[in-house]
Amino acid sequence: MKRIFAVSLMLAALTLTSVGAESGECTENAESTESAGSSESTESAGSGVSLVASEVRPGKGVTEMRSLSDFVPALARTPFDAPVYLLSGAPSDAKASSTSGASDISNASNASNAPFTAAIIAGAHANEIAGVLAAYWIIERCEVLHGRLAIVPRANASGATWSLNGAQAPRLVELNGRTIRYGTRFSNPLQETEPDPEQFIPPLATSTFQPLAGKEARNLNRAYPGLLDGRRTAQTAYAITAMLRAESAHIALDLHEASIDSALTWSIITRKEYLDVAALATLDIEDTTGVTFHLEDSRDEFAGYSHWEWGRMGVAAFLVETPNPAQPKDDPTVDQLHHAKAPLALRVYVHLRAAKALLENASAMSEAKDALVIEGFPSSVEEVSRWLEGI
Ligand SMILES: [Zn+2]
């Protein structure tokens, strides 16, 4: 009760920072030499599925593996194909589902017998590595006891095959016994099926939408809901949208990072109809991490963005931003692990606690038959540090 009252106050007092499309989710224009060179990179011909498999070691919580090409066959064996890890729990007892809702008879007439199903998408921008690593943590260490969770840890695997600073190969971040690719926010132009257009307009944009620069056609988080017969980036967006539909996802999180001095760091972006879930989650995040999150509202000028387009489909969609000290120009001299203000372990930890808070609050407010119960989230930054560095 106290919680609900606190959230009402929060929502009443909430001044949503109005971010214009220009300053929207991690839109920094990294004006780097975006030339991937003319010779083929060694990874350009490989499948994104094997790229991801070389970075993550699925744990016993993973009950099934699919790939984006299951939803768009044209992606098979391309650098854009990427794994989808599924973690499924057992059905809970009927009595268990009546304990969380205020109206406990609603389930009797609820047509949906499906368990609460969540999706976590990371790596849409392959340089925003804290989100990718948070997804890897869940794949390696979490178990779903009830409900269902689908994870795409490298949504744009092509973006992980090259580096913006003129390099054909991605930069690498060495961790404890594993190498993580620090890629870019755009698909690799050598791997696209079409050259960049003069200007880019997302598929469902309104007639007043201001066109974006042509290279944004390779920005996965401007391409939703995607196009089945579009360029590879658009097909990748379509596959993710189709996966959310096939899973009947109740909630989907999109994990990102922004420049350390951006107004978007430590924020959750969502449509107005899901602000109550986000507001509740910010209380949990502050309790467990000490970090104060703010909320941003999604609007129709965010056509093509996950939080707008998935929300349009009826999925409770949330984009979470942590600070990446190397952005916006992906400065290779920045120490990702030990940066004084935004060390990698803190960013990964906050992503994980934000995910837990959003999923649990959304599940508690849902009438789905089985609430989502996940074990294995870290309880301290140190736990994540040990995982990343082995010390
Ligand atoms: Zn991003």
Residues whose N, C-alpha, C, O or C-beta is under 5 A from the ligand:
A	BS01	ZN	C26 H125 E128 H256 E257
